[in-house]
Amino acid sequence: MTAERLLRLLSLFTVRRSWGGDELAQRLGVTPRTIRRDVERLRDLGYQVRAVPGPYGGYELGAGTG
């Protein structure tokens, strides 16, 4: 299930570069904590996913990845 979810997460980043963590969690049917762990897994795999702090923050897939 995790591999499938990671692929779905990457797919969302191809649709839109920047997403809020809560929005990603809702789209994937998981908790925000699961999104944080999945983002870490993507980073471990070499994807450049940047966390954007603040009330309108979220995650962005870095240029040259995806």
mmCIF file of the N, C-alpha and C atoms, coordinates in Angstrom:
data_MODEL
# 
_entry.id   MODEL 
# 
loop_
_atom_site.group_PDB 
_atom_site.id 
_atom_site.type_symbol 
_atom_site.label_atom_id 
_atom_site.label_alt_id 
_atom_site.label_comp_id 
_atom_site.label_asym_id 
_atom_site.label_entity_id 
_atom_site.label_seq_id 
_atom_site.pdbx_PDB_ins_code 
_atom_site.Cartn_x 
_atom_site.Cartn_y 
_atom_site.Cartn_z 
_atom_site.occupancy 
_atom_site.B_iso_or_equiv 
_atom_site.pdbx_formal_charge 
_atom_site.auth_seq_id 
_atom_site.auth_comp_id 
_atom_site.auth_asym_id 
_atom_site.auth_atom_id 
_atom_site.pdbx_PDB_model_num 
ATOM 1   N N  . MET A 1 1  ? 0.819  -1.209 0.000   1.00 0.00 ? 1  MET A N  1 
ATOM 2   C CA . MET A 1 1  ? 0.000  0.000  0.000   1.00 0.00 ? 1  MET A CA 1 
ATOM 3   C C  . MET A 1 1  ? 0.850  1.254  0.000   1.00 0.00 ? 1  MET A C  1 
ATOM 4   N N  . THR A 1 2  ? 1.944  1.245  0.715   1.00 0.00 ? 2  THR A N  1 
ATOM 5   C CA . THR A 1 2  ? 2.783  2.440  0.791   1.00 0.00 ? 2  THR A CA 1 
ATOM 6   C C  . THR A 1 2  ? 3.336  2.819  -0.575  1.00 0.00 ? 2  THR A C  1 
ATOM 7   N N  . ALA A 1 3  ? 3.829  1.845  -1.342  1.00 0.00 ? 3  ALA A N  1 
ATOM 8   C CA . ALA A 1 3  ? 4.387  2.147  -2.665  1.00 0.00 ? 3  ALA A CA 1 
ATOM 9   C C  . ALA A 1 3  ? 3.320  2.758  -3.568  1.00 0.00 ? 3  ALA A C  1 
ATOM 10  N N  . GLU A 1 4  ? 2.117  2.194  -3.512  1.00 0.00 ? 4  GLU A N  1 
ATOM 11  C CA . GLU A 1 4  ? 1.025  2.737  -4.308  1.00 0.00 ? 4  GLU A CA 1 
ATOM 12  C C  . GLU A 1 4  ? 0.703  4.166  -3.891  1.00 0.00 ? 4  GLU A C  1 
ATOM 13  N N  . ARG A 1 5  ? 0.696  4.420  -2.600  1.00 0.00 ? 5  ARG A N  1 
ATOM 14  C CA . ARG A 1 5  ? 0.398  5.765  -2.100  1.00 0.00 ? 5  ARG A CA 1 
ATOM 15  C C  . ARG A 1 5  ? 1.493  6.745  -2.500  1.00 0.00 ? 5  ARG A C  1 
ATOM 16  N N  . LEU A 1 6  ? 2.753  6.313  -2.460  1.00 0.00 ? 6  LEU A N  1 
ATOM 17  C CA . LEU A 1 6  ? 3.852  7.191  -2.878  1.00 0.00 ? 6  LEU A CA 1 
ATOM 18  C C  . LEU A 1 6  ? 3.712  7.565  -4.352  1.00 0.00 ? 6  LEU A C  1 
ATOM 19  N N  . LEU A 1 7  ? 3.313  6.602  -5.164  1.00 0.00 ? 7  LEU A N  1 
ATOM 20  C CA . LEU A 1 7  ? 3.098  6.900  -6.583  1.00 0.00 ? 7  LEU A CA 1 
ATOM 21  C C  . LEU A 1 7  ? 1.946  7.877  -6.768  1.00 0.00 ? 7  LEU A C  1 
ATOM 22  N N  . ARG A 1 8  ? 0.894  7.713  -5.987  1.00 0.00 ? 8  ARG A N  1 
ATOM 23  C CA . ARG A 1 8  ? -0.234 8.653  -6.062  1.00 0.00 ? 8  ARG A CA 1 
ATOM 24  C C  . ARG A 1 8  ? 0.198  10.047 -5.605  1.00 0.00 ? 8  ARG A C  1 
ATOM 25  N N  . LEU A 1 9  ? 1.037  10.098 -4.566  1.00 0.00 ? 9  LEU A N  1 
ATOM 26  C CA . LEU A 1 9  ? 1.547  11.380 -4.077  1.00 0.00 ? 9  LEU A CA 1 
ATOM 27  C C  . LEU A 1 9  ? 2.381  12.063 -5.153  1.00 0.00 ? 9  LEU A C  1 
ATOM 28  N N  . LEU A 1 10 ? 3.258  11.319 -5.794  1.00 0.00 ? 10 LEU A N  1 
ATOM 29  C CA . LEU A 1 10 ? 4.058  11.883 -6.888  1.00 0.00 ? 10 LEU A CA 1 
ATOM 30  C C  . LEU A 1 10 ? 3.163  12.354 -8.030  1.00 0.00 ? 10 LEU A C  1 
ATOM 31  N N  . SER A 1 11 ? 2.136  11.592 -8.302  1.00 0.00 ? 11 SER A N  1 
ATOM 32  C CA . SER A 1 11 ? 1.205  11.969 -9.357  1.00 0.00 ? 11 SER A CA 1 
ATOM 33  C C  . SER A 1 11 ? 0.533  13.310 -9.050  1.00 0.00 ? 11 SER A C  1 
ATOM 34  N N  . LEU A 1 12 ? 0.167  13.519 -7.795  1.00 0.00 ? 12 LEU A N  1 
ATOM 35  C CA . LEU A 1 12 ? -0.430 14.806 -7.412  1.00 0.00 ? 12 LEU A CA 1 
ATOM 36  C C  . LEU A 1 12 ? 0.551  15.949 -7.637  1.00 0.00 ? 12 LEU A C  1 
ATOM 37  N N  . PHE A 1 13 ? 1.839  15.715 -7.369  1.00 0.00 ? 13 PHE A N  1 
ATOM 38  C CA . PHE A 1 13 ? 2.835  16.762 -7.590  1.00 0.00 ? 13 PHE A CA 1 
ATOM 39  C C  . PHE A 1 13 ? 3.027  17.072 -9.076  1.00 0.00 ? 13 PHE A C  1 
ATOM 40  N N  . THR A 1 14 ? 2.679  16.154 -9.954  1.00 0.00 ? 14 THR A N  1 
ATOM 41  C CA . THR A 1 14 ? 2.769  16.458 -11.388 1.00 0.00 ? 14 THR A CA 1 
ATOM 42  C C  . THR A 1 14 ? 1.599  17.320 -11.844 1.00 0.00 ? 14 THR A C  1 
ATOM 43  N N  . VAL A 1 15 ? 0.482  17.235 -11.118 1.00 0.00 ? 15 VAL A N  1 
ATOM 44  C CA . VAL A 1 15 ? -0.688 18.055 -11.432 1.00 0.00 ? 15 VAL A CA 1 
ATOM 45  C C  . VAL A 1 15 ? -0.482 19.483 -10.944 1.00 0.00 ? 15 VAL A C  1 
ATOM 46  N N  . ARG A 1 16 ? 0.065  19.593 -9.754  1.00 0.00 ? 16 ARG A N  1 
ATOM 47  C CA . ARG A 1 16 ? 0.300  20.904 -9.139  1.00 0.00 ? 16 ARG A CA 1 
ATOM 48  C C  . ARG A 1 16 ? 1.574  20.804 -8.320  1.00 0.00 ? 16 ARG A C  1 
ATOM 49  N N  . ARG A 1 17 ? 2.441  21.764 -8.434  1.00 0.00 ? 17 ARG A N  1 
ATOM 50  C CA . ARG A 1 17 ? 3.750  21.704 -7.787  1.00 0.00 ? 17 ARG A CA 1 
ATOM 51  C C  . ARG A 1 17 ? 3.681  21.843 -6.272  1.00 0.00 ? 17 ARG A C  1 
ATOM 52  N N  . SER A 1 18 ? 2.739  22.619 -5.774  1.00 0.00 ? 18 SER A N  1 
ATOM 53  C CA . SER A 1 18 ? 2.668  22.920 -4.348  1.00 0.00 ? 18 SER A CA 1 
ATOM 54  C C  . SER A 1 18 ? 1.316  22.498 -3.784  1.00 0.00 ? 18 SER A C  1 
ATOM 55  N N  . TRP A 1 19 ? 1.362  21.813 -2.630  1.00 0.00 ? 19 TRP A N  1 
ATOM 56  C CA . TRP A 1 19 ? 0.149  21.334 -1.972  1.00 0.00 ? 19 TRP A CA 1 
ATOM 57  C C  . TRP A 1 19 ? 0.245  21.558 -0.473  1.00 0.00 ? 19 TRP A C  1 
ATOM 58  N N  . GLY A 1 20 ? -0.871 21.830 0.167   1.00 0.00 ? 20 GLY A N  1 
ATOM 59  C CA . GLY A 1 20 ? -0.939 21.857 1.622   1.00 0.00 ? 20 GLY A CA 1 
ATOM 60  C C  . GLY A 1 20 ? -0.955 20.432 2.153   1.00 0.00 ? 20 GLY A C  1 
ATOM 61  N N  . GLY A 1 21 ? -0.369 20.215 3.310   1.00 0.00 ? 21 GLY A N  1 
ATOM 62  C CA . GLY A 1 21 ? -0.323 18.883 3.898   1.00 0.00 ? 21 GLY A CA 1 
ATOM 63  C C  . GLY A 1 21 ? -1.699 18.319 4.179   1.00 0.00 ? 21 GLY A C  1 
ATOM 64  N N  . ASP A 1 22 ? -2.603 19.143 4.705   1.00 0.00 ? 22 ASP A N  1 
ATOM 65  C CA . ASP A 1 22 ? -3.967 18.688 4.984   1.00 0.00 ? 22 ASP A CA 1 
ATOM 66  C C  . ASP A 1 22 ? -4.696 18.324 3.695   1.00 0.00 ? 22 ASP A C  1 
ATOM 67  N N  . GLU A 1 23 ? -4.441 19.096 2.656   1.00 0.00 ? 23 GLU A N  1 
ATOM 68  C CA . GLU A 1 23 ? -5.075 18.842 1.367   1.00 0.00 ? 23 GLU A CA 1 
ATOM 69  C C  . GLU A 1 23 ? -4.591 17.513 0.767   1.00 0.00 ? 23 GLU A C  1 
ATOM 70  N N  . LEU A 1 24 ? -3.283 17.270 0.869   1.00 0.00 ? 24 LEU A N  1 
ATOM 71  C CA . LEU A 1 24 ? -2.737 15.995 0.393   1.00 0.00 ? 24 LEU A CA 1 
ATOM 72  C C  . LEU A 1 24 ? -3.329 14.830 1.187   1.00 0.00 ? 24 LEU A C  1 
ATOM 73  N N  . ALA A 1 25 ? -3.401 14.999 2.499   1.00 0.00 ? 25 ALA A N  1 
ATOM 74  C CA . ALA A 1 25 ? -3.946 13.947 3.357   1.00 0.00 ? 25 ALA A CA 1 
ATOM 75  C C  . ALA A 1 25 ? -5.382 13.628 2.963   1.00 0.00 ? 25 ALA A C  1 
ATOM 76  N N  . GLN A 1 26 ? -6.165 14.658 2.728   1.00 0.00 ? 26 GLN A N  1 
ATOM 77  C CA . GLN A 1 26 ? -7.559 14.457 2.343   1.00 0.00 ? 26 GLN A CA 1 
ATOM 78  C C  . GLN A 1 26 ? -7.646 13.744 0.999   1.00 0.00 ? 26 GLN A C  1 
ATOM 79  N N  . ARG A 1 27 ? -6.843 14.173 0.036   1.00 0.00 ? 27 ARG A N  1 
ATOM 80  C CA . ARG A 1 27 ? -6.860 13.556 -1.298  1.00 0.00 ? 27 ARG A CA 1 
ATOM 81  C C  . ARG A 1 27 ? -6.493 12.078 -1.254  1.00 0.00 ? 27 ARG A C  1 
ATOM 82  N N  . LEU A 1 28 ? -5.550 11.731 -0.376  1.00 0.00 ? 28 LEU A N  1 
ATOM 83  C CA . LEU A 1 28 ? -5.065 10.357 -0.311  1.00 0.00 ? 28 LEU A CA 1 
ATOM 84  C C  . LEU A 1 28 ? -5.769 9.522  0.761   1.00 0.00 ? 28 LEU A C  1 
ATOM 85  N N  . GLY A 1 29 ? -6.641 10.149 1.537   1.00 0.00 ? 29 GLY A N  1 
ATOM 86  C CA . GLY A 1 29 ? -7.390 9.424  2.553   1.00 0.00 ? 29 GLY A CA 1 
ATOM 87  C C  . GLY A 1 29 ? -6.543 8.949  3.717   1.00 0.00 ? 29 GLY A C  1 
ATOM 88  N N  . VAL A 1 30 ? -5.561 9.769  4.100   1.00 0.00 ? 30 VAL A N  1 
ATOM 89  C CA . VAL A 1 30 ? -4.668 9.438  5.214   1.00 0.00 ? 30 VAL A CA 1 
ATOM 90  C C  . VAL A 1 30 ? -4.567 10.636 6.151   1.00 0.00 ? 30 VAL A C  1 
ATOM 91  N N  . THR A 1 31 ? -3.796 10.501 7.214   1.00 0.00 ? 31 THR A N  1 
ATOM 92  C CA . THR A 1 31 ? -3.599 11.609 8.152   1.00 0.00 ? 31 THR A CA 1 
ATOM 93  C C  . THR A 1 31 ? -2.437 12.498 7.693   1.00 0.00 ? 31 THR A C  1 
ATOM 94  N N  . PRO A 1 32 ? -2.397 13.741 8.172   1.00 0.00 ? 32 PRO A N  1 
ATOM 95  C CA . PRO A 1 32 ? -1.247 14.598 7.870   1.00 0.00 ? 32 PRO A CA 1 
ATOM 96  C C  . PRO A 1 32 ? 0.079  13.972 8.326   1.00 0.00 ? 32 PRO A C  1 
ATOM 97  N N  . ARG A 1 33 ? 0.045  13.224 9.415   1.00 0.00 ? 33 ARG A N  1 
ATOM 98  C CA . ARG A 1 33 ? 1.268  12.557 9.880   1.00 0.00 ? 33 ARG A CA 1 
ATOM 99  C C  . ARG A 1 33 ? 1.770  11.539 8.842   1.00 0.00 ? 33 ARG A C  1 
ATOM 100 N N  . THR A 1 34 ? 0.848  10.816 8.237   1.00 0.00 ? 34 THR A N  1 
ATOM 101 C CA . THR A 1 34 ? 1.225  9.869  7.188   1.00 0.00 ? 34 THR A CA 1 
ATOM 102 C C  . THR A 1 34 ? 1.849  10.601 6.006   1.00 0.00 ? 34 THR A C  1 
ATOM 103 N N  . ILE A 1 35 ? 1.312  11.763 5.662   1.00 0.00 ? 35 ILE A N  1 
ATOM 104 C CA . ILE A 1 35 ? 1.889  12.566 4.578   1.00 0.00 ? 35 ILE A CA 1 
ATOM 105 C C  . ILE A 1 35 ? 3.314  12.953 4.926   1.00 0.00 ? 35 ILE A C  1 
ATOM 106 N N  . ARG A 1 36 ? 3.555  13.368 6.159   1.00 0.00 ? 36 ARG A N  1 
ATOM 107 C CA . ARG A 1 36 ? 4.928  13.737 6.566   1.00 0.00 ? 36 ARG A CA 1 
ATOM 108 C C  . ARG A 1 36 ? 5.872  12.554 6.408   1.00 0.00 ? 36 ARG A C  1 
ATOM 109 N N  . ARG A 1 37 ? 5.414  11.381 6.806   1.00 0.00 ? 37 ARG A N  1 
ATOM 110 C CA . ARG A 1 37 ? 6.257  10.176 6.663   1.00 0.00 ? 37 ARG A CA 1 
ATOM 111 C C  . ARG A 1 37 ? 6.477  9.830  5.199   1.00 0.00 ? 37 ARG A C  1 
ATOM 112 N N  . ASP A 1 38 ? 5.443  9.958  4.390   1.00 0.00 ? 38 ASP A N  1 
ATOM 113 C CA . ASP A 1 38 ? 5.588  9.664  2.966   1.00 0.00 ? 38 ASP A CA 1 
ATOM 114 C C  . ASP A 1 38 ? 6.531  10.649 2.285   1.00 0.00 ? 38 ASP A C  1 
ATOM 115 N N  . VAL A 1 39 ? 6.468  11.903 2.679   1.00 0.00 ? 39 VAL A N  1 
ATOM 116 C CA . VAL A 1 39 ? 7.390  12.905 2.131   1.00 0.00 ? 39 VAL A CA 1 
ATOM 117 C C  . VAL A 1 39 ? 8.824  12.527 2.495   1.00 0.00 ? 39 VAL A C  1 
ATOM 118 N N  . GLU A 1 40 ? 9.030  12.072 3.715   1.00 0.00 ? 40 GLU A N  1 
ATOM 119 C CA . GLU A 1 40 ? 10.371 11.619 4.118   1.00 0.00 ? 40 GLU A CA 1 
ATOM 120 C C  . GLU A 1 40 ? 10.825 10.438 3.268   1.00 0.00 ? 40 GLU A C  1 
ATOM 121 N N  . ARG A 1 41 ? 9.935  9.519  2.984   1.00 0.00 ? 41 ARG A N  1 
ATOM 122 C CA . ARG A 1 41 ? 10.272 8.373  2.129   1.00 0.00 ? 41 ARG A CA 1 
ATOM 123 C C  . ARG A 1 41 ? 10.671 8.840  0.739   1.00 0.00 ? 41 ARG A C  1 
ATOM 124 N N  . LEU A 1 42 ? 9.924  9.812  0.194   1.00 0.00 ? 42 LEU A N  1 
ATOM 125 C CA . LEU A 1 42 ? 10.281 10.354 -1.114  1.00 0.00 ? 42 LEU A CA 1 
ATOM 126 C C  . LEU A 1 42 ? 11.658 11.002 -1.084  1.00 0.00 ? 42 LEU A C  1 
ATOM 127 N N  . ARG A 1 43 ? 11.939 11.723 -0.029  1.00 0.00 ? 43 ARG A N  1 
ATOM 128 C CA . ARG A 1 43 ? 13.266 12.336 0.106   1.00 0.00 ? 43 ARG A CA 1 
ATOM 129 C C  . ARG A 1 43 ? 14.348 11.269 0.166   1.00 0.00 ? 43 ARG A C  1 
ATOM 130 N N  . ASP A 1 44 ? 14.084 10.197 0.912   1.00 0.00 ? 44 ASP A N  1 
ATOM 131 C CA . ASP A 1 44 ? 15.042 9.089  0.995   1.00 0.00 ? 44 ASP A CA 1 
ATOM 132 C C  . ASP A 1 44 ? 15.301 8.466  -0.372  1.00 0.00 ? 44 ASP A C  1 
ATOM 133 N N  . LEU A 1 45 ? 14.299 8.529  -1.243  1.00 0.00 ? 45 LEU A N  1 
ATOM 134 C CA . LEU A 1 45 ? 14.432 7.993  -2.597  1.00 0.00 ? 45 LEU A CA 1 
ATOM 135 C C  . LEU A 1 45 ? 15.071 8.983  -3.564  1.00 0.00 ? 45 LEU A C  1 
ATOM 136 N N  . GLY A 1 46 ? 15.405 10.175 -3.068  1.00 0.00 ? 46 GLY A N  1 
ATOM 137 C CA . GLY A 1 46 ? 16.100 11.159 -3.893  1.00 0.00 ? 46 GLY A CA 1 
ATOM 138 C C  . GLY A 1 46 ? 15.248 12.273 -4.461  1.00 0.00 ? 46 GLY A C  1 
ATOM 139 N N  . TYR A 1 47 ? 13.968 12.291 -4.141  1.00 0.00 ? 47 TYR A N  1 
ATOM 140 C CA . TYR A 1 47 ? 13.104 13.380 -4.615  1.00 0.00 ? 47 TYR A CA 1 
ATOM 141 C C  . TYR A 1 47 ? 13.311 14.603 -3.729  1.00 0.00 ? 47 TYR A C  1 
ATOM 142 N N  . GLN A 1 48 ? 13.334 15.754 -4.360  1.00 0.00 ? 48 GLN A N  1 
ATOM 143 C CA . GLN A 1 48 ? 13.510 17.004 -3.625  1.00 0.00 ? 48 GLN A CA 1 
ATOM 144 C C  . GLN A 1 48 ? 12.139 17.578 -3.280  1.00 0.00 ? 48 GLN A C  1 
ATOM 145 N N  . VAL A 1 49 ? 11.665 17.223 -2.103  1.00 0.00 ? 49 VAL A N  1 
ATOM 146 C CA . VAL A 1 49 ? 10.379 17.740 -1.634  1.00 0.00 ? 49 VAL A CA 1 
ATOM 147 C C  . VAL A 1 49 ? 10.678 18.724 -0.514  1.00 0.00 ? 49 VAL A C  1 
ATOM 148 N N  . ARG A 1 50 ? 10.255 19.959 -0.729  1.00 0.00 ? 50 ARG A N  1 
ATOM 149 C CA . ARG A 1 50 ? 10.530 21.024 0.217   1.00 0.00 ? 50 ARG A CA 1 
ATOM 150 C C  . ARG A 1 50 ? 9.290  21.310 1.054   1.00 0.00 ? 50 ARG A C  1 
ATOM 151 N N  . ALA A 1 51 ? 9.495  21.450 2.343   1.00 0.00 ? 51 ALA A N  1 
ATOM 152 C CA . ALA A 1 51 ? 8.412  21.851 3.241   1.00 0.00 ? 51 ALA A CA 1 
ATOM 153 C C  . ALA A 1 51 ? 8.373  23.365 3.288   1.00 0.00 ? 51 ALA A C  1 
ATOM 154 N N  . VAL A 1 52 ? 7.193  23.922 3.099   1.00 0.00 ? 52 VAL A N  1 
ATOM 155 C CA . VAL A 1 52 ? 6.998  25.367 3.137   1.00 0.00 ? 52 VAL A CA 1 
ATOM 156 C C  . VAL A 1 52 ? 6.263  25.693 4.429   1.00 0.00 ? 52 VAL A C  1 
ATOM 157 N N  . PRO A 1 53 ? 6.911  26.423 5.356   1.00 0.00 ? 53 PRO A N  1 
ATOM 158 C CA . PRO A 1 53 ? 6.281  26.705 6.649   1.00 0.00 ? 53 PRO A CA 1 
ATOM 159 C C  . PRO A 1 53 ? 5.190  27.774 6.550   1.00 0.00 ? 53 PRO A C  1 
ATOM 160 N N  . GLY A 1 54 ? 4.390  27.839 7.595   1.00 0.00 ? 54 GLY A N  1 
ATOM 161 C CA . GLY A 1 54 ? 3.395  28.900 7.705   1.00 0.00 ? 54 GLY A CA 1 
ATOM 162 C C  . GLY A 1 54 ? 1.986  28.406 7.469   1.00 0.00 ? 54 GLY A C  1 
ATOM 163 N N  . PRO A 1 55 ? 1.020  29.269 7.735   1.00 0.00 ? 55 PRO A N  1 
ATOM 164 C CA . PRO A 1 55 ? -0.382 28.875 7.624   1.00 0.00 ? 55 PRO A CA 1 
ATOM 165 C C  . PRO A 1 55 ? -0.792 28.504 6.197   1.00 0.00 ? 55 PRO A C  1 
ATOM 166 N N  . TYR A 1 56 ? -0.106 29.032 5.210   1.00 0.00 ? 56 TYR A N  1 
ATOM 167 C CA . TYR A 1 56 ? -0.412 28.704 3.814   1.00 0.00 ? 56 TYR A CA 1 
ATOM 168 C C  . TYR A 1 56 ? 0.683  27.836 3.212   1.00 0.00 ? 56 TYR A C  1 
ATOM 169 N N  . GLY A 1 57 ? 1.460  27.218 4.080   1.00 0.00 ? 57 GLY A N  1 
ATOM 170 C CA . GLY A 1 57 ? 2.564  26.374 3.644   1.00 0.00 ? 57 GLY A CA 1 
ATOM 171 C C  . GLY A 1 57 ? 2.074  25.011 3.200   1.00 0.00 ? 57 GLY A C  1 
ATOM 172 N N  . GLY A 1 58 ? 3.041  24.143 3.010   1.00 0.00 ? 58 GLY A N  1 
ATOM 173 C CA . GLY A 1 58 ? 2.736  22.791 2.566   1.00 0.00 ? 58 GLY A CA 1 
ATOM 174 C C  . GLY A 1 58 ? 3.990  22.141 2.025   1.00 0.00 ? 58 GLY A C  1 
ATOM 175 N N  . TYR A 1 59 ? 3.861  21.488 0.897   1.00 0.00 ? 59 TYR A N  1 
ATOM 176 C CA . TYR A 1 59 ? 4.990  20.796 0.288   1.00 0.00 ? 59 TYR A CA 1 
ATOM 177 C C  . TYR A 1 59 ? 5.092  21.159 -1.184  1.00 0.00 ? 59 TYR A C  1 
ATOM 178 N N  . GLU A 1 60 ? 6.345  21.260 -1.641  1.00 0.00 ? 60 GLU A N  1 
ATOM 179 C CA . GLU A 1 60 ? 6.604  21.525 -3.047  1.00 0.00 ? 60 GLU A CA 1 
ATOM 180 C C  . GLU A 1 60 ? 7.603  20.512 -3.561  1.00 0.00 ? 60 GLU A C  1 
ATOM 181 N N  . LEU A 1 61 ? 7.374  20.021 -4.764  1.00 0.00 ? 61 LEU A N  1 
ATOM 182 C CA . LEU A 1 61 ? 8.328  19.151 -5.412  1.00 0.00 ? 61 LEU A CA 1 
ATOM 183 C C  . LEU A 1 61 ? 9.343  20.032 -6.107  1.00 0.00 ? 61 LEU A C  1 
ATOM 184 N N  . GLY A 1 62 ? 10.617 19.838 -5.814  1.00 0.00 ? 62 GLY A N  1 
ATOM 185 C CA . GLY A 1 62 ? 11.671 20.668 -6.360  1.00 0.00 ? 62 GLY A CA 1 
ATOM 186 C C  . GLY A 1 62 ? 11.817 20.527 -7.852  1.00 0.00 ? 62 GLY A C  1 
ATOM 187 N N  . ALA A 1 63 ? 12.371 21.555 -8.463  1.00 0.00 ? 63 ALA A N  1 
ATOM 188 C CA . ALA A 1 63 ? 12.622 21.541 -9.907  1.00 0.00 ? 63 ALA A CA 1 
ATOM 189 C C  . ALA A 1 63 ? 13.560 20.399 -10.267 1.00 0.00 ? 63 ALA A C  1 
ATOM 190 N N  . GLY A 1 64 ? 13.285 19.778 -11.395 1.00 0.00 ? 64 GLY A N  1 
ATOM 191 C CA . GLY A 1 64 ? 14.151 18.695 -11.864 1.00 0.00 ? 64 GLY A CA 1 
ATOM 192 C C  . GLY A 1 64 ? 13.789 17.344 -11.284 1.00 0.00 ? 64 GLY A C  1 
ATOM 193 N N  . THR A 1 65 ? 12.752 17.274 -10.468 1.00 0.00 ? 65 THR A N  1 
ATOM 194 C CA . THR A 1 65 ? 12.278 15.984 -9.960  1.00 0.00 ? 65 THR A CA 1 
ATOM 195 C C  . THR A 1 65 ? 10.844 15.799 -10.395 1.00 0.00 ? 65 THR A C  1 
ATOM 196 N N  . GLY A 1 66 ? 10.449 14.564 -10.485 1.00 0.00 ? 66 GLY A N  1 
ATOM 197 C CA . GLY A 1 66 ? 9.066  14.284 -10.871 1.00 0.00 ? 66 GLY A CA 1 
ATOM 198 C C  . GLY A 1 66 ? 8.942  14.144 -12.283 1.00 0.00 ? 66 GLY A C  1 
# 
